[in-house]
Amino acid sequence: QVQLVESGGGLVQPGGSLRLSCAASGGVFTSMGWYRQAPGKQRELVAVITRSSRTNYADSVKGRFTISRDNAKNTVYLQMNSVKPEDTAVYYCYANEVRPGGVYGNWGKGTLVTVSS
């Protein structure tokens, strides 16, 4: 059974840094990534990384956030620098699992990031 366990969320001041981690288990994963959902808004893509470490970022976080992964540990990271109040959201880990016959998406339960002074 696939499990995605996020960690690293919390309260951070504007301009500060935070690092999120997501450990995946129970499957073989291709692309992994982070989404976020702010209060009253739809869930949106933050960043995604392929197994070969190709990355893609939302325009709003380019130059501030960095996604990386450790394939041996099935873990994906999101380094968040120069955070802004508008980065406040629940951050969800996402992982595409490869099974015979297809690719299936999996979500973590989310970790709250609050940017406030």
C-alpha positions in Angstrom: 0.0 0.0 0.0 1.3 3.4 -1.0 2.0 5.9 1.7 3.3 9.5 1.3 4.4 11.1 4.6 5.1 14.8 4.6 7.1 16.7 7.2 8.6 20.1 7.7 5.7 22.5 7.7 5.2 25.2 10.3 5.3 28.9 11.0 8.0 31.0 9.2 8.5 34.7 9.0 8.3 36.5 5.7 11.7 36.3 4.0 12.6 33.1 5.9 13.2 29.5 4.7 11.6 26.2 5.3 12.2 22.7 3.9 9.5 20.2 3.3 10.1 16.5 2.9 7.9 13.7 1.6 8.8 10.0 2.0 7.0 7.7 -0.3 6.7 3.9 0.3 4.9 0.9 -1.1 5.5 1.4 -4.8 7.6 2.4 -7.7 7.4 6.1 -8.4 8.0 8.2 -11.5 7.3 11.9 -11.2 6.9 13.4 -7.7 5.9 16.9 -6.7 4.3 19.4 -4.5 0.9 21.1 -4.7 -0.6 23.7 -2.4 -4.0 24.9 -1.4 -4.6 28.2 0.2 -7.9 28.9 2.1 -10.7 29.5 -0.3 -8.5 28.7 -3.4 -8.1 25.7 -5.6 -5.2 23.3 -5.3 -2.3 24.4 -7.5 1.0 22.9 -8.7 4.1 24.3 -7.0 6.8 22.1 -8.4 7.3 18.7 -10.0 10.4 16.6 -10.6 10.9 13.5 -12.7 12.9 10.4 -11.8 15.7 11.8 -13.9 15.5 15.1 -12.0 13.9 17.3 -14.7 11.9 20.0 -12.9 9.1 22.4 -13.5 7.9 25.2 -11.3 4.9 27.5 -10.9 5.8 31.0 -12.0 5.0 32.3 -8.5 7.8 30.3 -6.9 10.5 30.3 -9.6 13.8 31.5 -8.2 12.6 31.0 -4.6 11.7 27.3 -4.3 13.8 24.3 -5.2 12.5 20.8 -5.6 14.9 17.8 -5.4 14.6 14.1 -4.8 16.6 11.1 -3.5 15.5 8.1 -5.6 17.2 5.7 -3.2 15.0 6.9 -0.4 11.9 7.6 -2.5 11.9 11.1 -0.9 11.2 14.4 -2.5 12.1 17.8 -0.9 11.0 21.3 -1.3 13.4 24.0 -0.2 11.4 27.2 0.3 13.4 30.4 0.5 12.4 34.1 0.6 8.9 33.0 1.6 6.0 35.4 1.3 2.6 35.6 3.1 1.0 34.4 -0.1 2.9 31.2 0.2 0.7 30.3 3.2 -1.2 27.1 2.3 -1.4 23.4 3.0 1.3 21.7 0.9 0.5 18.3 -0.5 3.0 15.8 -1.8 2.1 14.0 -5.0 3.7 10.9 -6.5 2.9 8.9 -9.7 3.1 5.2 -9.0 3.8 2.7 -11.7 1.9 -0.5 -11.6 1.4 -3.2 -14.3 -1.1 -1.7 -16.6 -0.8 2.0 -15.7 0.3 4.9 -13.7 -1.6 6.0 -10.6 -1.5 9.2 -8.7 -1.1 9.3 -4.9 -1.5 12.2 -2.5 -0.1 12.8 1.0 -2.3 14.2 3.8 -0.7 17.6 3.6 1.4 19.8 5.8 0.5 23.4 6.8 2.9 26.2 6.0 2.1 29.6 7.5 4.1 32.7 6.6 3.5 35.4 9.1 5.4 37.9 11.3 
